[in-house]
Amino acid sequence: MGAPHGHTIVVAETADTALQSAVARLLPQLSSSSPPPDLETLRRILEDPATTLLLAVADGPEGSGQVVGMLTLATFMLPTGVRAWIEDVVVDDASRGAGVAGALVQAALERAGQLGARTVDLTSRPEREAANRLYVRLGFAHRATNVYRFTLEP
């Protein structure tokens, strides 16, 4: 996949300690309430046919091979067709503003289309102003809808 500003977008294929470390480093920059997944959870994510974990990997001599961003694409079948949902978009603070998030989203859109989705949805908190501007710039339209969440007890 593309390589904007010295980054390559790849599909995560192996749940190993390097991936676990990268996710553990990035996830707190997105959410303070979600603990990083353990290796078994990462393995299950990567093996799930409905889930694609995309990684932005730094190119070049400095930081080569370092994961600087990630995005999760979920695709699933419904009676109304294939649906796609983008979640957990996060770019390392040091790599923001270099086109990484846009490249991740574009790669997710391409993959969703290849999997038969006609639309791709996502949510973004209003205070994430840069992310919201990016999604609009990439062609996402704000939907007049309500999002509800029910929290299940463990």
URPE-V966803 format. One record per residue. N is the residue number from 0. D_FIRST is the distance of its C-alpha to the first C-alpha in Angstrom with 1 decimal. Layout:
# URPE-V966803
N:D_FIRST / N:D_FIRST
This chain:
# URPE-V966803
0:0.0 / 1:3.8 / 2:6.8 / 3:9.8 / 4:13.1 / 5:12.3 / 6:9.7 / 7:6.5 / 8:5.3 / 9:6.4 / 10:9.0 / 11:12.4 / 12:14.4 / 13:17.6 / 14:20.1 / 15:21.8 / 16:23.6 / 17:20.8 / 18:18.7 / 19:22.0 / 20:22.8 / 21:19.6 / 22:20.1 / 23:23.8 / 24:23.1 / 25:20.9 / 26:22.7 / 27:26.0 / 28:24.4 / 29:23.7 / 30:26.8 / 31:30.0 / 32:31.2 / 33:28.6 / 34:28.9 / 35:25.9 / 36:25.4 / 37:27.0 / 38:25.4 / 39:26.8 / 40:25.4 / 41:21.9 / 42:22.4 / 43:23.5 / 44:20.6 / 45:18.1 / 46:20.4 / 47:21.0 / 48:19.5 / 49:19.6 / 50:17.5 / 51:13.8 / 52:13.4 / 53:10.1 / 54:10.4 / 55:9.8 / 56:11.0 / 57:13.0 / 58:12.9 / 59:16.2 / 60:19.7 / 61:20.5 / 62:18.9 / 63:16.4 / 64:14.9 / 65:16.3 / 66:14.7 / 67:15.3 / 68:14.2 / 69:13.7 / 70:13.9 / 71:15.4 / 72:15.0 / 73:18.2 / 74:18.9 / 75:22.4 / 76:25.0 / 77:28.0 / 78:30.8 / 79:29.4 / 80:26.0 / 81:22.6 / 82:21.9 / 83:18.9 / 84:19.4 / 85:17.3 / 86:19.1 / 87:19.2 / 88:17.0 / 89:17.9 / 90:17.1 / 91:19.4 / 92:22.2 / 93:21.7 / 94:18.2 / 95:19.1 / 96:19.2 / 97:16.2 / 98:13.8 / 99:12.2 / 100:13.5 / 101:12.5 / 102:8.8 / 103:9.3 / 104:11.5 / 105:9.5 / 106:6.8 / 107:10.2 / 108:11.8 / 109:9.7 / 110:10.2 / 111:13.8 / 112:14.5 / 113:13.5 / 114:15.9 / 115:18.6 / 116:18.9 / 117:20.6 / 118:20.5 / 119:18.7 / 120:21.1 / 121:21.2 / 122:24.0 / 123:24.4 / 124:27.7 / 125:29.5 / 126:29.9 / 127:26.1 / 128:26.6 / 129:23.5 / 130:21.3 / 131:23.4 / 132:23.2 / 133:19.4 / 134:19.4 / 135:22.0 / 136:20.2 / 137:17.1 / 138:19.7 / 139:20.9 / 140:24.6 / 141:27.1 / 142:28.9 / 143:32.6 / 144:32.7 / 145:33.9 / 146:32.0 / 147:34.3 / 148:33.9 / 149:36.3 / 150:36.3 / 151:37.3 / 152:39.6 / 153:38.5
